[in-house]
Amino acid sequence: MVFFADLVVQEQASIGGIVEGTDHAGDIAQGRRRIVPLTGGTFAGPELNGRLLPGSSADWQIVLPDGTALGDIRYTLQTDDGDLLYVQSRGVRHGSADVLARLARGDDVDASEYTFRNSTQIETAAPALDWLNKGVFISVGARQPDRVIYETYLVG
């Protein structure tokens, strides 16, 4: 039996967020809490383009003892038309101990060496973009030394 015979996944946007530093909030029961500010960047896709707004965008992570990062990523985007998008993603980045250590040092690690996946929700008050409020999105991430890239897809 095939449950997803009509499943269609369409790329909606590539989002690049600039990362500047990490705030370590300390150890908690699950692991080490880190806050990674996203201080700028852009997004581009077939229907929407714009920029990531600084000051309201960050990744609140819990890093487990094995180096796996559990992300709670919240950011605000502004389209080229001036509409605001609130984006929240929850996900996981994991890989071998060596790869995760290289990422932790800030090395440039090819995204094929680890897994970085998110479920994503988008909210907007823009009537023309109401379809974003109703969409189911997934994102595939890549961490570079000074930025993070999310390739975001609409599942339909």
N, C-alpha and C positions, 0 to 999 in steps of 0.2 A: 504494500500500500504506500502510495506517495502522498504526503500531506501538503507539500509545497509546490505542486505542479505549476501553479500560476505565479509563483514568486518572482518578482522583478526587482532588481536593485539598480538604481540610477544614481550616478555621481551628481552631487549637488554643489559641492564647494571644496576647495582646498584652502585650509585656514593655516596661516603661518603666524605663530605668536613668538615675539621676542622675549627671551628669558634673561633676567638680570638678577643673579644671586639667588640664594635660598635662605629662608629663615627657618632655623631649627627650633621647634617649640618644645622639644624634649621627648623623653620616652613615656609612652603610655602602655596600657595593658597589651594592646595588639602589636605594638612596634614603635618606631620613631616617627613622630609627627613633624612634617615639613610643610612649609608654605612657599610656593614657587610663584612669585609675581610674574604676570605677563604684562609687559610694559609697552606693547605696541604690536603692529603687524598688519597684515592685510588678508582678505579672503577674495577668492575669485571662483566663479562657477558659470554654468550656462545661463542662469537666470538672475543671479545676484552677484554684486561685487561691492567691496567696501573696505572698512578698516576695523581693527580691534581697538577698542578704547582703553587707554591706560587708567589705572586707579580703581577700576571695578572688575578686574580680571586676574584670577590666580588659580593655581592648582593646589588644593589642600590634600596632601598625600599622607598616607601611612605606609612606611617602609617596613616590611616584615623582616625578621631576623635573617632570612635567606636572600634578602635584597629585592624581593618582589615589591613593586610599588602599586598600591591601591589608590586610584585617583578619584577625587571629587573636584572636577574642573568646572569653574563658573566664569563666564566671560560675557562682555557686552560688545556687540558688533554694531556698527553704523553703516547702512548701505549707502551707495553713492547718491541715492535719492533722499537721504536723511532719515530713513526709518531706523528705529532701534530694534535689535534682536537680543534677547536674553537667552543665553545658551548654557545648559548644564549637562555635563557628561559624567558618567561614572564608569570606571574601567580598571583594567589591570595591565601592568607591564611586567613580563617575566622572561627569564632565559637562564642560561647556564651561569654558574657562579662567576666564571671568568668574564663573561659578557656583561653581567650586571656590575661587576667591579669596575670595568672599563667605562661604563656609562656613569657610574658614581664619581669617577675621577674627571669626568668632562671630556673624555676621548670622543672622537668622531667614530661612531660604530654604525655599520651598515644595518638598516632596519630589518634585513632578511635574517639577521643573527638572533633576533628576539621577537617576542609577541607583544603587541601593544594594541589593545582593542577597547572600544568604549561603546556604551549605549548613550544616545544623545537625545535631549529634548530641546525644542526651540519655542520660545514665546515671543509674540509681537502684538502690538496694538494696531498695526497697519492693516486696514481692511483688505487691501490688495494682496497681502501676504498671509492671510488667515490660514491658508493651506499648511503653512509651517507649524501652526499650533496643533494641527491634527496629524502631523506626520510621525512616522516611526523612523528614526535615523540610527545608523551605526557609523562608527568612525574607526579608521585604521590609523594609528599614530606612528610617528618616527621622532626620536629625540636626537637633535644635533647639539653641538657644544653651546651655541648661543640662541637656539630656538627650538620650538616644537612644531611639527607639521601634523595636521589632522586632515585626512582625506575622508570627507563625510558623504554618506550615501543615504538616499531615501529608499526605504523598503516598501514595496507596494504589491 
